[in-house]
Amino acid sequence: MFGASLFGGWMAWLGLDAKGFEDATLDPHSHMVALAIVGLIVAVATVRFGLLVSGSIRRRTVARVGTWIAIVGVMLTSLVLGAVAFLNFAPPTLFTSGPGDVNGMAGDDLIMTIVFLGAMVVAAATVTGREYWRDGLRLTILGTWVAAVAITVIEGFYIELHHDQFGGSLAANDAAFSAAHPMTGIFVMIGLSLALLLVDVYGVTGLARRIAIALGATGLIVAFAGTTLWTFVDPTNGGLAFALYIAGIAISYLAILVAGLVVSRVATRESDRTTP
């Protein structure tokens, strides 16, 4: 009621009813929240890993470039999704092909990809340091970024550019991807990355750190493999691919839970030490 009364004139100007206005605002909102969190993770990891202040000049430069790409990506995405939500803007479809231009890449998806590109540049700067190859936790954090890009960007764009197939004979595969990629490509990978980053920030060591790494890496690999196989190999709900998809989600959430527990223990010990 509040929304309809407040935005009634605006909706009429846009040519939308209440349901149309709700649809136009909710989808950009969810996308923007996810991408803002990705940008935050990139920023925190860049500072935590010391990429801007340590290492060679080349590595610091690459890290700065990746950070700025992510910042620009968040800004551009905010502008585009804001226009979608409040101006009823319809981003163009790019690289169209096929009968009736059925294949094509959504323009807003391409803009959102800029944030992930920044993450990949920061990841490239990180792995140039030899010391990081011996740090399983940080490699797993970077692995969640790579998996998110592989699922959301590479696999997603492939499907968009072959919509004549995935909208027809491969409709079941498209349905599987539509169900899986928001869960694993966005929510699971973001949650896992945040949880493991907290383990690193709080300096968890010993067996607790090794368990967090093992669960996180296993969840990452199984979730990525399950999503990919369920999408492109066997889109049924009774096969091995679907079982891997579900198992990957379960293991990843277990890793997030364990990470939360070990971080809380470290935080509690630090609090006890500082309490007079």
Order of alpha helices (4+ residues) and beta strands (2+ residues): alpha-alpha-alpha-beta-beta-alpha-alpha-alpha-alpha-alpha-alpha-alpha-alpha
